[in-house]
Amino acid sequence: MPFFLLLLSGTGSALASILLRVAGQVVAVQSDVLILGFAGRPLLLRLAAIGAYGAGFGFYALALKRVELSVAYPLMVAVTILEILLFGFVSGEAISVRTIAGAALLLASVLLLFLPAAASPVRL
């Protein structure tokens, strides 16, 4: 269950980033309803991004009750990065070999965190 919460947390963060990206690309037209001087649709997308960040924060806080920080944070960030990379691929953004190699290294590093330790953990 805590790892599912970390997945949801990373997804909330990725969704917020995607919503902010889309809001920045929306071209406001003169017929848009203004809310506090902002075009309505981009403002609503930005507010939805704030909600997604908030939900992700809540899931992360719940997961930290059961998972060590040294494992939780890298996993949450890895989920976020991979989901944003997938969004970039699906939306037609250029993805370089270097980007794919970086994502592969990220996956490898997260897997190393989850492999059973051969020796007892080091306490600092």
Backbone hydrogen bonds, N-H to C=O, Kabsch-Sander energy under -0.5 kcal/mol:
donor,donor_aa,acceptor,acceptor_aa,energy
5,L,1,M,-2.0
6,L,2,P,-1.8
7,L,3,F,-1.9
8,L,4,F,-2.4
9,S,5,L,-2.3
10,G,6,L,-2.6
11,T,7,L,-2.2
12,G,8,L,-2.3
13,S,9,S,-2.0
14,A,10,G,-2.5
15,L,11,T,-2.9
16,A,12,G,-2.2
17,S,13,S,-2.1
18,I,14,A,-2.5
19,L,15,L,-2.8
20,L,16,A,-2.3
21,R,17,S,-2.1
22,V,18,I,-2.6
23,A,19,L,-2.6
24,G,20,L,-1.8
25,Q,21,R,-0.9
25,Q,22,V,-0.8
26,V,22,V,-0.9
28,A,26,V,-0.6
32,D,29,V,-1.8
35,I,38,F,-3.1
36,L,34,L,-0.5
38,F,35,I,-1.8
40,G,33,V,-2.0
43,L,39,A,-1.8
44,L,40,G,-2.4
45,L,41,R,-2.3
46,R,42,P,-2.2
47,L,43,L,-2.4
48,A,44,L,-2.3
49,A,45,L,-1.9
50,I,46,R,-1.9
51,G,47,L,-2.0
52,A,48,A,-2.3
53,Y,49,A,-2.6
54,G,50,I,-2.3
55,A,51,G,-2.6
56,G,52,A,-2.6
57,F,53,Y,-2.4
58,G,54,G,-2.2
59,F,55,A,-2.5
60,Y,56,G,-2.3
61,A,57,F,-2.6
62,L,58,G,-2.0
63,A,59,F,-2.3
64,L,60,Y,-2.1
65,K,62,L,-1.0
66,R,63,A,-2.0
67,V,63,A,-1.5
71,V,68,E,-1.4
72,A,68,E,-3.0
73,Y,69,L,-2.0
75,L,71,V,-1.7
76,M,72,A,-2.6
77,V,73,Y,-2.6
78,A,74,P,-2.4
79,V,75,L,-2.3
80,T,76,M,-2.1
81,I,77,V,-2.8
82,L,78,A,-2.6
83,E,79,V,-2.3
84,I,80,T,-2.3
85,L,81,I,-2.5
86,L,82,L,-2.3
87,F,83,E,-2.3
88,G,84,I,-2.5
89,F,85,L,-2.1
90,V,86,L,-2.7
91,S,87,F,-2.7
92,G,89,F,-1.0
93,E,88,G,-2.6
96,S,94,A,-0.5
100,I,96,S,-1.9
101,A,97,V,-2.7
102,G,98,R,-2.4
103,A,99,T,-2.2
104,A,100,I,-2.2
105,L,101,A,-2.4
106,L,102,G,-2.2
107,L,103,A,-2.3
108,A,104,A,-2.4
109,S,105,L,-2.5
110,V,106,L,-2.1
111,L,107,L,-2.4
112,L,108,A,-2.1
113,L,109,S,-1.3
114,F,110,V,-1.1
115,L,111,L,-1.2
124,L,122,V,-0.6
